[in-house]
Amino acid sequence: MDEALHLDVDDAVFAANFPQRHFRIDHHLVGHPLLTIDRLLDLAGSLPPQLVEYNAGNVEVCQDPTATPRAGLSLEDTIRNIDRAGSWVVLKYIEADLEYRQLLYECIGEVAHLAEKRSDGVHQLESYVFISSPSSVTPFHFDDEHNFLLQIRGWKEMSVWHHDTPDAVTPEDLERYYLGGPRNLPYRPVVDTPDAVYRLDPGQGLHVPVHTSHWVRNGDEVSISLSVTFRTRPLAREAVVHWVNGKMRARGLSPRPYGRSPLRDRTKYWAAKFANRAVERARRY
């Protein structure tokens, strides 16, 4: 094992599960100087306000994103007192800071060659930090990128559903999201019966597949987690098809969901690309 590496990834496990299944990894980022509370407080103060979200952590699993309660503290006080603030904080797109960008690139660089064998065109590298009070909840939602969640401090439990679990995430959910809607998901009976529950302790991580539903409950300690993410060329094409389907459904049509007809998916993708190019050309005149 090369001690300079940040992640411990079993090549065979990666090949057997990426991109559609959850799987565990280990990492060596516990105690990293960029991931302490004091350094993250500095980072939070340097990020544009739109890249910082914080609210009360005592929320419902199926929380309405338009009605998420605030904890009543400033951002600085929330982070400084995170052990008793009852809050949840996310710092988004932290690669805006050059030091965090370097850390992100180093982490993804350790898995990109494996990902390329399964889903080509790794791009759009992005990273997030989650700082959470004990027992706080991240509601039922899905991610729109290939996500490796790395637990740095404290522990949490993730209730997850597989990509092929009926009704965990519907085509309409994805279409609504790609038209600009939230990634939070409405209550359904499937929420009561996760396919798996993973406990993540410091030094452990989890690959969270794209568009798979999950929710998170922190343990009895302050939690710090780092997400390192990327997209691939097939995922970018899929996103376009969901957007086209959403537009069609809004016009009263019943589009074939993504993945049911590869030919139709390709037709929708290229039609959208050509339409976009036509609009761009028209704007030049």
Secondary structure, 3 states (H helix, E strand, C coil): CCCCCCEECCHHHHHHHCCCCCEEEEECCCCCHHHCHHHHHHHHHHCCHHHEEEEECCCCCCCCHHHCCCCCCCHHHHHHCCCCCCEEEEECCHHHCHHHHHHHHHHHHCCHHHHHHHCCCCEEEEEEEEEECCCCEEEEECCCCEEEEEEEECCEEEEECCCCCCCCCCHHHHHHHHCCCCCECCCCHHHHCCCEEEEECCCEEEEECCCCCEEEEECCCCEEEEEEEEECHHHHHHHHHHHHHHHHHHCCCCCCCCCCCHHHHHHHHHHHHHHHHHHHHHHCC
